[in-house]
């Protein structure tokens, strides 16, 4: 199978068909009602990820903080989605992985709690061959998350999978990894 476009990826991703992901909302009221403490507003429709603003929404001022950022983005004509914020302080291994004719390979490294772009800029993510890629993924991904990665790569054998592992942080059902993107378009 092949994911033909970014729109198809988002449809599959939002349906939960591509491994574990954090919750997303289009409506700020739904984000506020969810009970999460921190959200991110992520710009959509811009290559390279676009802008990301992290907004604490817990407490009495949460509604005003979120409303202010939503108003700013809307007035600037920016399209966005509201995402549950990742526990970046728990981030360990992250990067991109794919299957090659030699086995798994990709760009990955131990991120020390940095977001992907920050880790790349710091030179922490490096090209990895099959043996090192497999070792790193098996060492940092929980068994359930590793099963998810295997399933994704079985369904989409030519895809690149972007992910972050979060140590022993359990997102539920034994998963410690967020899959950010699956692309072969």
TAHU-V493377 format. One record per run of one state. SS is the DSSP state (H for helix, E for strand, L for the rest). FROM is the first residue (numbers start at 1). TO is the last residue. Records with the same first field share a line. If there is no record, write none. Layout:
SS: FROM-TO  FROM-TO
This chain:
L: 1-5  15-23  26-27  34-37  44-46  50-51  57-61  76-79  85-87  91-92  101-102  111-115  122-125  129-129  141-142  156-159  166-176  184-185
H: 6-14  28-33  47-49  62-75  88-90  116-121  130-140  143-155
E: 24-25  38-43  52-56  80-84  93-100  103-110  126-128  160-165  177-183
